Amino acid sequence: NNSVIYADNVKAHFTAKDKSLKKSIAKGNVIIENKEKGTKSKGDIGIYNASDEIIRLSGNVTIINQSSIISGSKGITNLKTGISNIIGDPKKKKRVKGIFSPIKRPK
């Protein structure tokens, strides 16, 4: 889906049969970016499963969709649907925060 993962450390697991990506685990300054869609997700740890096309982020999570920004402790992004969920941390009394801006469409 043209998403790129950047991190201090990325460990990738490939299938034995066709050498396609099965799962990847990224740690430290994780950034998952799709310039085509104008989305970027950031966190301390990121886990991607190719079987369900879901990215799970934890630790200081920020999801940016064009000019809208939401942040929390954990985030889940479904790459098939494009739907993201973000969760706060009630134990540390950290809530989800966000700035939502309308998408500017060309005239």
All heavy atoms as an XYZ file, in Angstrom:
812
protein
N       0.815     -1.214      0.000
C       0.000      0.000      0.000
C       0.847      1.262      0.000
O       0.366      2.318      0.342
C      -0.968     -0.016      1.178
C      -0.255      0.141      2.499
O       0.965      0.271      2.539
N      -0.990      0.134      3.576
N       2.124      1.136     -0.324
C       3.063      2.258     -0.411
C       3.379      2.922      0.926
O       3.781      4.066      0.956
C       2.569      3.313     -1.410
C       2.464      2.757     -2.799
O       3.254      1.901     -3.184
N       1.488      3.211     -3.562
N       3.183      2.221      2.036
C       3.581      2.740      3.337
C       5.043      2.395      3.583
O       5.510      1.323      3.221
C       2.722      2.144      4.460
O       1.400      2.606      4.365
N       5.763      3.328      4.224
C       7.179      3.144      4.519
C       7.361      3.222      6.026
O       6.775      4.081      6.679
C       8.032      4.233      3.818
C       9.500      4.052      4.129
C       7.796      4.217      2.321
N       8.169      2.305      6.582
C       8.440      2.280      8.017
C       9.870      2.756      8.263
O      10.810      2.247      7.651
C       8.277      0.862      8.596
C       6.855      0.352      8.388
C       8.639      0.833     10.079
C       6.660     -1.107      8.749
N      10.005      3.730      9.177
C      11.309      4.207      9.622
C      11.389      3.944     11.129
O      10.394      4.106     11.830
C      11.469      5.715      9.407
C      11.256      6.178      7.993
C      10.032      6.682      7.584
C      12.300      6.133      7.078
C       9.837      7.129      6.287
C      12.113      6.582      5.779
C      10.881      7.073      5.399
O      10.700      7.514      4.107
N      12.551      3.551     11.627
C      12.738      3.345     13.066
C      14.216      3.175     13.359
O      15.027      2.973     12.452
C      11.962      2.109     13.529
N      14.556      3.237     14.645
C      15.933      2.983     15.051
C      16.293      1.515     14.809
O      17.431      1.197     14.485
C      16.130      3.327     16.525
C      15.987      4.817     16.795
O      16.136      5.619     15.847
O      15.720      5.184     17.956
N      15.302      0.621     14.979
C      15.530     -0.808     14.803
C      14.274     -1.452     14.228
O      13.190     -1.289     14.779
C      15.871     -1.425     16.163
C      16.223     -2.887     16.081
O      15.681     -3.639     15.276
N      17.130     -3.306     16.931
N      14.404     -2.167     13.121
C      13.275     -2.876     12.513
C      13.665     -4.338     12.321
O      14.702     -4.640     11.741
C      12.866     -2.279     11.147
C      11.728     -3.076     10.530
C      12.465     -0.819     11.284
N      12.827     -5.230     12.842
C      13.035     -6.660     12.671
C      11.902     -7.174     11.794
O      10.729     -6.972     12.102
C      13.012     -7.353     14.031
C      13.340     -8.819     13.981
C      13.391     -9.384     15.396
C      13.806    -10.831     15.364
N      13.871    -11.390     16.734
N      12.236     -7.817     10.680
C      11.231     -8.286      9.725
C      11.225     -9.809      9.661
O      12.279    -10.438      9.674
C      11.510     -7.706      8.345
N      10.023    -10.372      9.596
C       9.842    -11.815      9.452
C       9.224    -12.068      8.081
O       8.197    -11.491      7.752
C       8.915    -12.362     10.540
C       9.395    -12.098     11.920
N      10.205    -12.966     12.603
C       9.195    -11.036     12.749
C      10.475    -12.467     13.797
N       9.871    -11.299     13.906
N       9.854    -12.938      7.291
C       9.378    -13.237      5.947
C       8.887    -14.676      5.871
O       9.366    -15.535      6.608
C      10.496    -13.007      4.926
C      10.959    -11.587      4.853
C      12.031    -11.146      5.606
C      10.290    -10.685      4.037
C      12.450     -9.826      5.547
C      10.707     -9.363      3.965
C      11.787     -8.934      4.716
N       7.981    -14.948      4.928
C       7.512    -16.314      4.721
C       8.616    -17.115      4.038
O       9.388    -16.574      3.243
C       6.240    -16.353      3.852
O       6.540    -15.789      2.576
C       5.099    -15.595      4.494
N       8.681    -18.400      4.334
C       9.715    -19.259      3.747
C       9.432    -19.545      2.279
O      10.352    -19.683      1.477
C       9.791    -20.568      4.524
N       8.163    -19.594      1.928
C       7.776    -20.001      0.580
C       8.091    -18.939     -0.476
O       8.865    -19.164     -1.386
C       6.288    -20.337      0.570
C       5.805    -20.982     -0.698
C       4.358    -21.389     -0.553
C       3.901    -22.155     -1.781
N       2.521    -22.592     -1.658
N       7.500    -17.763     -0.340
C       7.677    -16.737     -1.377
C       8.438    -15.500     -0.900
O       8.523    -14.511     -1.598
C       6.332    -16.340     -1.984
C       5.389    -15.713     -0.968
O       5.762    -15.599      0.221
O       4.268    -15.329     -1.356
N       8.987    -15.568      0.301
C       9.809    -14.484      0.862
C       9.059    -13.151      0.977
O       9.657    -12.091      0.926
C      11.090    -14.273      0.049
C      11.934    -15.508     -0.116
C      12.535    -15.948      1.180
C      13.453    -17.141      0.937
N      13.599    -18.006      2.056
N       7.736    -13.193      1.151
C       6.970    -11.966      1.348
C       6.944    -11.631      2.845
O       7.112    -12.509      3.698
C       5.545    -12.116      0.805
O       4.859    -13.129      1.500
N       6.746    -10.369      3.156
C       6.746     -9.906      4.540
C       5.551    -10.483      5.285
O       4.412    -10.371      4.837
C       6.714     -8.378      4.593
C       6.739     -7.752      5.983
C       8.063     -8.048      6.678
C       6.514     -6.264      5.892
N       5.822    -11.100      6.417
C       4.771    -11.673      7.246
C       4.469    -10.751      8.433
O       3.324    -10.483      8.746
C       5.210    -13.049      7.731
C       4.174    -13.800      8.505
C       4.515    -15.277      8.688
C       5.774    -15.521      9.436
N       5.981    -16.936      9.803
N       5.542    -10.247      9.068
C       5.390     -9.407     10.249
C       6.647     -8.572     10.414
O       7.740     -9.020     10.072
C       5.197    -10.302     11.479
C       5.031     -9.592     12.784
C       4.810    -10.598     13.903
C       4.576     -9.900     15.226
N       4.308    -10.858     16.305
N       6.489     -7.358     10.922
C       7.665     -6.554     11.252
C       7.443     -5.875     12.595
O       6.326     -5.501     12.935
C       7.984     -5.530     10.160
O       6.992     -4.550     10.098
N       8.538     -5.740     13.332
C       8.513     -5.093     14.641
C       9.531     -3.965     14.605
O      10.710     -4.195     14.347
C       8.851     -6.094     15.760
C       7.849     -7.261     15.751
C       8.871     -5.396     17.115
C       8.260     -8.436     16.590
N       9.066     -2.757     14.859
C       9.931     -1.572     14.833
C      10.000     -0.979     16.238
O       8.987     -0.890     16.927
C       9.376     -0.548     13.859
N      11.212     -0.579     16.643
C      11.403      0.000     17.977
C      12.224      1.272     17.881
O      13.195      1.334     17.153
C      12.120     -1.001     18.886
C      11.314     -2.235     19.178
C      12.050     -3.167     20.106
C      11.211     -4.409     20.363
N      11.890     -5.336     21.259
N      11.795      2.289     18.629
C      12.533      3.542     18.720
C      12.254      4.486     17.573
O      12.568      4.184     16.442
N      11.636      5.614     17.863
C      11.349      6.650     16.863
C      10.655      6.086     15.624
O      11.068      6.344     14.501
C      12.632      7.380     16.458
C      13.292      8.045     17.640
O      12.654      8.783     18.377
N      14.565      7.773     17.841
N       9.607      5.328     15.836
C       8.900      4.671     14.741
C       8.055      5.688     13.974
O       7.291      6.454     14.574
C       7.994      3.536     15.268
C       7.230      2.882     14.133
C       8.823      2.506     16.024
N       8.193      5.702     12.662
C       7.374      6.542     11.783
C       6.888      5.668     10.639
O       7.679      5.009      9.975
C       8.178      7.728     11.214
C       8.678      8.629     12.343
C       7.317      8.527     10.224
C       9.638      9.710     11.886
N       5.576      5.652     10.446
C       4.983      4.929      9.325
C       4.305      5.977      8.467
O       3.398      6.673      8.919
C       3.986      3.875      9.812
C       4.713      2.881     10.717
C       3.340      3.157      8.630
C       3.824      2.046     11.567
N       4.770      6.093      7.223
C       4.334      7.202      6.372
C       3.809      6.693      5.031
O       4.377      5.790      4.435
C       5.519      8.129      6.149
C       5.208      9.364      5.373
C       6.412     10.288      5.302
O       7.561      9.818      5.262
O       6.186     11.501      5.270
N       2.712      7.312      4.603
C       2.176      7.056      3.266
C       1.969      8.428      2.619
O       0.958      9.088      2.874
C       0.865      6.274      3.330
C       0.388      5.861      1.956
O       0.473      6.616      1.002
N      -0.128      4.645      1.868
N       2.936      8.869      1.831
C       2.877     10.201      1.225
C       1.723     10.316      0.240
O       1.149     11.386      0.081
C       4.205     10.525      0.534
C       5.317     10.760      1.512
C       6.598     11.171      0.835
C       7.688     11.369      1.881
N       8.946     11.775      1.298
N       1.386      9.212     -0.402
C       0.287      9.197     -1.373
C      -1.043      9.585     -0.720
O      -1.828     10.332     -1.280
C       0.187      7.793     -1.968
C      -0.476      7.708     -3.306
C      -0.349      6.298     -3.856
O       0.725      5.970     -4.397
O      -1.324      5.542     -3.724
N      -1.276      9.079      0.496
C      -2.527      9.355      1.214
C      -2.403     10.535      2.163
O      -3.385     10.981      2.730
C      -2.960      8.118      2.002
C      -3.357      6.960      1.119
C      -3.816      5.791      1.954
C      -4.204      4.623      1.078
N      -4.618      3.459      1.867
N      -1.187     11.026      2.380
C      -0.984     12.150      3.292
C      -1.127     11.759      4.753
O      -1.568     12.544      5.575
N      -0.723     10.511      5.093
C      -0.833     10.040      6.470
C       0.538      9.722      7.042
O       1.456      9.327      6.329
C      -1.718      8.776      6.570
O      -1.128      7.740      5.787
C      -3.125      9.047      6.081
N       0.637      9.906      8.367
C       1.872      9.584      9.068
C       1.493      9.174     10.486
O       0.657      9.812     11.124
C       2.785     10.807      9.112
C       4.144     10.547      9.723
C       4.968     11.813      9.843
C       5.516     12.243      8.508
N       6.490     13.351      8.633
N       2.075      8.081     10.966
C       1.861      7.615     12.332
C       3.213      7.530     13.021
O       4.194      7.113     12.419
C       1.201      6.237     12.336
O      -0.033      6.267     11.676
N       3.243      7.921     14.299
C       4.492      7.895     15.059
C       4.252      7.210     16.397
O       3.158      7.281     16.948
C       4.981      9.320     15.333
C       5.278     10.131     14.104
C       5.705     11.533     14.501
C       5.971     12.399     13.290
N       6.400     13.745     13.683
N       5.292      6.554     16.910
C       5.213      5.911     18.211
C       6.573      5.396     18.631
O       7.557      5.505     17.897
N       6.631      4.806     19.833
C       7.876      4.240     20.333
C       8.084      2.818     19.813
O       9.204      2.403     19.554
C       7.884      4.235     21.859
C       7.865      5.643     22.442
O       8.334      6.580     21.776
O       7.363      5.800     23.572
N       6.977      2.059     19.674
C       7.029      0.682     19.185
C       5.919      0.492     18.163
O       4.795      0.969     18.363
C       6.857     -0.332     20.331
C       8.007     -0.207     21.339
C       6.777     -1.772     19.804
C       7.826     -1.033     22.593
N       6.219     -0.197     17.074
C       5.214     -0.483     16.057
C       5.291     -1.939     15.617
O       6.384     -2.465     15.416
N       4.126     -2.585     15.508
C       4.057     -3.974     15.055
C       3.098     -4.035     13.881
O       1.945     -3.594     13.987
C       3.588     -4.908     16.186
C       4.575     -4.844     17.358
C       3.449     -6.346     15.677
C       4.110     -5.566     18.599
N       3.577     -4.593     12.768
C       2.757     -4.728     11.563
C       2.571     -6.201     11.246
O       3.541     -6.964     11.204
C       3.422     -4.035     10.374
C       2.777     -4.353      9.053
C       1.511     -3.856      8.743
C       3.403     -5.168      8.127
C       0.906     -4.168      7.532
C       2.812     -5.472      6.908
C       1.556     -4.964      6.628
O       0.950     -5.279      5.434
N       1.325     -6.627     11.031
C       0.997     -7.985     10.610
C       0.449     -7.925      9.200
O      -0.575     -7.285      8.951
C      -0.050     -8.615     11.534
C       0.553     -9.127     12.812
O       1.580     -9.794     12.775
N      -0.052     -8.798     13.934
N       1.099     -8.595      8.275
C       0.672     -8.579      6.877
C      -0.626     -9.353      6.672
O      -1.408     -9.022      5.785
C       1.759     -9.164      5.984
N      -0.891    -10.358      7.499
C      -2.084    -11.186      7.319
C      -3.377    -10.386      7.465
O      -4.321    -10.594      6.722
C      -2.086    -12.361      8.293
O      -2.092    -11.894      9.622
N      -3.418     -9.458      8.414
C      -4.618     -8.642      8.589
C      -4.399     -7.176      8.221
O      -5.309     -6.367      8.312
C      -5.159     -8.758     10.013
C      -4.141     -8.401     11.077
O      -3.048     -7.899     10.740
O      -4.436     -8.620     12.266
N      -3.182     -6.826      7.809
C      -2.810     -5.464      7.415
C      -3.124     -4.440      8.503
O      -3.662     -3.369      8.242
C      -3.468     -5.074      6.092
C      -2.933     -5.854      4.913
C      -3.420     -5.326      3.588
O      -3.335     -4.108      3.377
O      -3.885     -6.145      2.769
N      -2.761     -4.790      9.733
C      -2.989     -3.898     10.867
C      -1.650     -3.517     11.484
O      -0.781     -4.353     11.690
C      -3.909     -4.553     11.912
C      -5.321     -4.671     11.324
C      -3.925     -3.768     13.212
C      -6.335     -5.298     12.222
N      -1.526     -2.221     11.786
C      -0.354     -1.691     12.473
C      -0.779     -1.330     13.891
O      -1.765     -0.614     14.084
C       0.186     -0.434     11.780
C       0.633     -0.751     10.363
C       1.326      0.170     12.587
C       0.972      0.474      9.553
N      -0.027     -1.821     14.872
C      -0.278     -1.482     16.271
C       0.906     -0.664     16.782
O       2.046     -1.124     16.707
C      -0.447     -2.746     17.093
C      -1.741     -3.465     16.809
C      -1.836     -4.798     17.559
N      -3.135     -5.408     17.389
C      -3.542     -6.047     16.301
N      -2.737     -6.146     15.270
N      -4.739     -6.576     16.228
N       0.622      0.526     17.281
C       1.657      1.400     17.826
C       1.433      1.562     19.320
O       0.282      1.560     19.783
C       1.594      2.780     17.179
C       1.985      2.865     15.707
C       1.600      4.219     15.144
C       3.468      2.632     15.542
N       2.525      1.724     20.060
C       2.398      2.008     21.489
C       3.485      2.990     21.908
O       4.534      3.079     21.282
C       2.488      0.715     22.305
O       3.702      0.064     22.090
N       3.179      3.739     22.960
C       4.124      4.712     23.496
C       4.176      5.999     22.713
O       4.700      6.030     21.619
N       3.603      7.072     23.269
C       3.641      8.405     22.652
C       3.173      8.374     21.197
O       3.883      8.814     20.294
C       5.041      9.004     22.739
C       5.507      9.108     24.167
O       4.811      9.657     25.012
N       6.670      8.568     24.458
N       1.988      7.869     20.969
C       1.469      7.684     19.617
C       0.851      8.973     19.084
O       0.101      9.646     19.784
C       0.420      6.549     19.588
C      -0.199      6.410     18.216
C       1.061      5.238     20.021
N       1.176      9.290     17.836
C       0.578     10.413     17.120
C       0.184      9.922     15.734
O       0.987      9.289     15.051
C       1.572     11.584     16.976
O       1.995     11.987     18.274
C       0.933     12.767     16.265
N      -1.049     10.209     15.341
C      -1.516      9.865     14.003
C      -1.885     11.159     13.298
O      -2.680     11.944     13.801
C      -2.714      8.897     14.054
C      -2.284      7.575     14.713
C      -3.258      8.643     12.652
C      -3.412      6.596     14.938
N      -1.276     11.376     12.136
C      -1.499     12.593     11.358
C      -2.158     12.194     10.042
O      -1.635     11.369      9.304
C      -0.174     13.327     11.077
C       0.531     13.651     12.401
C      -0.408     14.580     10.243
C       1.988     14.015     12.243
N      -3.317     12.789      9.775
C      -4.020     12.550      8.517
C      -4.238     13.911      7.877
O      -5.109     14.666      8.309
C      -5.352     11.845      8.763
C      -6.035     11.439      7.475
O      -5.592     11.799      6.388
N      -7.114     10.709      7.599
N      -3.424     14.222      6.896
C      -3.376     15.526      6.247
C      -3.128     16.584      7.317
O      -2.049     16.617      7.852
C      -4.610     15.754      5.395
C      -4.627     14.761      4.253
C      -5.809     14.906      3.331
O      -6.671     15.744      3.522
N      -5.845     14.064      2.331
N      -4.094     17.421      7.713
C      -3.812     18.433      8.728
C      -4.511     18.148     10.051
O      -4.523     18.989     10.942
C      -4.192     19.818      8.212
O      -5.533     19.832      7.795
N      -5.074     16.938     10.222
C      -5.664     16.527     11.498
C      -4.654     15.681     12.266
O      -3.965     14.853     11.691
C      -6.938     15.709     11.263
O      -7.926     16.495     10.650
N      -4.576     15.931     13.597
C      -3.598     15.245     14.438
C      -4.301     14.724     15.685
O      -5.018     15.473     16.351
C      -2.468     16.205     14.872
C      -1.772     16.812     13.651
C      -1.471     15.498     15.774
C      -0.859     17.969     13.987
N      -4.096     13.423     16.004
C      -4.577     12.876     17.261
C      -3.428     12.168     17.958
O      -2.540     11.616     17.313
C      -5.789     11.922     17.075
C      -5.501     10.825     16.056
C      -7.025     12.684     16.681
C      -6.603      9.801     15.925
N      -3.424     12.219     19.293
C      -2.335     11.588     20.031
C      -2.881     10.867     21.251
O      -3.924     11.228     21.800
C      -1.289     12.625     20.443
O      -1.874     13.609     21.258
N      -2.151      9.824     21.656
C      -2.537      9.020     22.807
C      -1.422      8.049     23.149
O      -0.281      8.197     22.711
N      -1.766      7.007     23.919
C      -0.767      6.036     24.359
C      -0.638      4.836     23.426
O       0.433      4.268     23.299
C      -1.111      5.535     25.760
O      -1.038      6.600     26.671
N      -1.759      4.440     22.810
C      -1.751      3.298     21.889
C      -2.573      3.641     20.663
O      -3.531      4.402     20.746
C      -2.351      2.061     22.548
C      -1.541      1.522     23.695
C      -2.175      0.277     24.269
C      -1.360     -0.203     25.456
N      -1.912     -1.430     26.031
N      -2.190      3.061     19.530
C      -2.930      3.305     18.297
C      -2.980      2.062     17.432
O      -2.054      1.254     17.434
N      -4.085      1.905     16.721
C      -4.268      0.790     15.798
C      -4.738      1.368     14.478
O      -5.693      2.144     14.440
C      -5.314     -0.214     16.324
C      -4.866     -0.791     17.668
C      -5.548     -1.332     15.311
C      -5.929     -1.603     18.365
N      -4.056      1.004     13.381
C      -4.446      1.455     12.055
C      -4.670      0.247     11.163
O      -3.796     -0.609     11.045
C      -3.378      2.369     11.428
O      -3.211      3.514     12.255
C      -3.780      2.821     10.032
N      -5.847      0.180     10.556
C      -6.177     -0.870      9.598
C      -5.866     -0.321      8.213
O      -6.525      0.609      7.751
C      -7.647     -1.257      9.731
C      -8.022     -2.416      8.845
O      -7.545     -2.544      7.720
N      -8.899     -3.258      9.364
N      -4.862     -0.874      7.553
C      -4.457     -0.363      6.248
C      -5.468     -0.697      5.155
O      -5.524     -0.012      4.134
C      -3.076     -0.902      5.874
C      -1.934     -0.459      6.781
C      -0.640     -1.112      6.362
C      -1.795      1.049      6.794
N      -6.284     -1.740      5.346
C      -7.312     -2.088      4.363
C      -8.411     -1.035      4.329
O      -8.843     -0.608      3.275
C      -7.948     -3.441      4.695
C      -7.072     -4.634      4.454
C      -7.832     -5.896      4.807
C      -6.931     -7.105      4.803
N      -7.628     -8.312      5.265
N      -8.856     -0.625      5.517
C      -9.980      0.306      5.607
C      -9.535      1.754      5.755
O     -10.312      2.666      5.501
C     -10.879     -0.042      6.803
O     -10.128      0.112      8.020
C     -11.415     -1.462      6.703
N      -8.291      1.965      6.238
C      -7.819      3.320      6.492
C      -8.315      3.882      7.818
O      -8.112      5.046      8.126
N      -8.961      3.053      8.634
C      -9.507      3.503      9.918
C      -8.463      3.338     11.014
O      -7.836      2.294     11.133
C     -10.784      2.714     10.274
C     -11.864      3.013      9.238
C     -11.264      3.050     11.673
C     -13.113      2.169      9.386
N      -8.296      4.401     11.804
C      -7.363      4.382     12.930
C      -8.125      4.568     14.233
O      -9.098      5.326     14.289
C      -6.340      5.507     12.800
O      -5.537      5.326     11.673
N      -7.673      3.878     15.269
C      -8.205      4.044     16.622
C      -7.052      4.442     17.512
O      -5.942      3.935     17.353
C      -8.810      2.733     17.143
C     -10.008      2.299     16.346
O     -10.939      3.060     16.169
N      -9.978      1.076     15.846
N      -7.327      5.319     18.467
C      -6.282      5.738     19.389
C      -6.844      5.665     20.802
O      -8.018      5.946     21.025
C      -5.723      7.128     19.024
C      -4.403      7.359     19.715
C      -6.697      8.215     19.291
C      -3.443      8.204     18.936
N      -5.994      5.244     21.742
C      -6.426      4.987     23.108
C      -5.506      5.742     24.060
O      -4.287      5.770     23.865
C      -6.346      3.467     23.405
C      -7.189      2.690     22.399
C      -6.778      3.152     24.829
C      -6.851      1.233     22.304
N      -6.094      6.312     25.121
C      -5.315      6.974     26.161
C      -4.826      5.964     27.179
O      -4.989      4.754     27.013
N      -4.231      6.443     28.254
C      -3.740      5.569     29.325
C      -4.371      6.020     30.636
O      -3.883      6.957     31.270
C      -2.220      5.634     29.400
C      -1.630      4.624     30.354
O      -2.389      3.995     31.124
O      -0.407      4.440     30.333
N      -5.470      5.354     31.066
C      -6.153      5.788     32.287
C      -5.297      5.647     33.551
O      -5.457      6.420     34.491
C      -7.386      4.883     32.361
C      -7.193      3.804     31.374
C      -6.127      4.237     30.424
N      -4.354      4.702     33.568
C      -3.489      4.517     34.739
C      -2.601      5.736     34.965
O      -2.333      6.124     36.089
C      -2.625      3.270     34.582
C      -3.422      1.983     34.636
C      -2.523      0.791     34.447
C      -3.345     -0.486     34.392
N      -2.521     -1.663     34.125
N      -2.133      6.330     33.874
C      -1.273      7.522     33.961
C      -2.070      8.817     33.787
O      -1.485      9.885     33.689
C      -0.165      7.444     32.913
C       0.793      6.308     33.152
C       1.881      6.283     32.110
C       2.834      5.133     32.351
N       3.848      5.028     31.308
N      -3.398      8.678     33.710
C      -4.308      9.811     33.519
C      -3.973     10.611     32.272
O      -4.029     11.841     32.262
C      -4.330     10.698     34.757
C      -4.864      9.984     35.974
C      -4.997     10.888     37.158
C      -5.541     10.093     38.336
N      -5.715     10.898     39.516
N      -3.602      9.889     31.187
C      -3.332     10.539     29.905
C      -4.509     10.272     28.981
O      -4.855      9.123     28.728
C      -2.032     10.019     29.289
C      -0.810     10.450     30.053
C       0.444     10.148     29.290
C       1.643     10.692     30.053
N       2.875     10.521     29.298
N      -5.100     11.340     28.505
C      -6.253     11.239     27.635
C      -5.851     11.391     26.174
O      -4.768     11.845     25.859
C      -7.246     12.339     28.010
C      -7.735     12.208     29.453
C      -8.602     13.345     29.840
N      -9.814     13.312     29.036
C     -10.865     14.057     29.257
N     -10.864     14.923     30.254
N     -11.924     13.973     28.497
N      -6.760     11.011     25.310
C      -6.562     11.207     23.878
C      -6.762     12.686     23.575
O      -7.690     13.310     24.082
C      -7.554     10.349     23.062
C      -7.470     10.665     21.583
C      -7.298      8.876     23.315
N      -5.879     13.254     22.754
C      -5.974     14.662     22.365
C      -6.004     14.738     20.853
O      -5.403     13.906     20.173
C      -4.770     15.445     22.890
C      -4.659     15.468     24.387
C      -3.412     16.196     24.811
C      -3.238     16.110     26.311
N      -2.000     16.730     26.753
N      -6.680     15.752     20.327
C      -6.722     15.863     18.879
C      -7.022     17.253     18.372
O      -7.630     18.068     19.056
N      -6.550     17.500     17.168
C      -6.855     18.721     16.415
C      -7.395     18.232     15.070
O      -6.704     17.530     14.341
C      -5.605     19.580     16.193
C      -5.020     20.018     17.538
C      -5.931     20.785     15.308
C      -3.652     20.668     17.406
N      -8.626     18.577     14.783
C      -9.259     18.109     13.552
C      -9.485     19.268     12.605
O     -10.051     20.289     12.983
C     -10.594     17.421     13.882
C     -10.416     16.249     14.802
C     -10.584     16.391     16.173
C     -10.058     15.023     14.303
C     -10.398     15.315     17.022
C      -9.870     13.937     15.150
C     -10.052     14.086     16.513
N      -9.003     19.114     11.393
C      -9.144     20.150     10.367
C      -9.849     19.553      9.154
O      -9.597     18.404      8.788
C      -7.760     20.655      9.939
O      -7.076     21.186     11.043
N     -10.720     20.327      8.533
C     -11.392     19.807      7.331
C     -10.404     19.588      6.196
O      -9.390     20.270      6.098
C     -12.399     20.895      6.978
C     -11.893     22.128      7.637
C     -11.101     21.685      8.839
N     -10.699     18.616      5.357
C      -9.852     18.327      4.202
C     -10.149     19.370      3.128
O     -11.306     19.607      2.782
C     -10.125     16.902      3.671
C      -9.751     15.873      4.737
C      -9.358     16.649      2.381
C     -10.166     14.477      4.399
N      -9.103     19.978      2.624
C      -9.266     20.989      1.570
C      -9.334     20.272      0.232
O      -8.419     19.575     -0.166
C      -8.102     21.977      1.600
C      -8.073     22.784      2.873
C      -6.876     23.703      2.926
C      -6.862     24.434      4.250
N      -5.674     25.229      4.413
N     -10.428     20.449     -0.452
C     -10.633     19.820     -1.749
C     -10.441     20.859     -2.854
O     -10.847     21.995     -2.709
C     -12.023     19.230     -1.849
C     -12.263     18.180     -0.770
C     -13.624     17.536     -0.953
N     -13.991     16.771      0.218
C     -13.708     15.491      0.412
N     -13.037     14.845     -0.506
N     -14.093     14.867      1.484
N      -9.823     20.443     -3.955
C      -9.639     21.405     -5.062
C     -10.969     21.810     -5.663
O     -11.902     21.015     -5.718
C      -8.787     20.634     -6.058
C      -8.881     19.195     -5.677
C      -9.285     19.140     -4.234
N     -11.054     23.060     -6.101
C     -12.314     23.572     -6.681
C     -12.444     23.211     -8.118
O     -11.575     22.979     -8.845
C     -12.365     25.078     -6.520
C     -12.487     25.463     -5.060
C     -12.587     26.979     -4.941
C     -12.692     27.371     -3.487
N     -12.800     28.762     -3.273
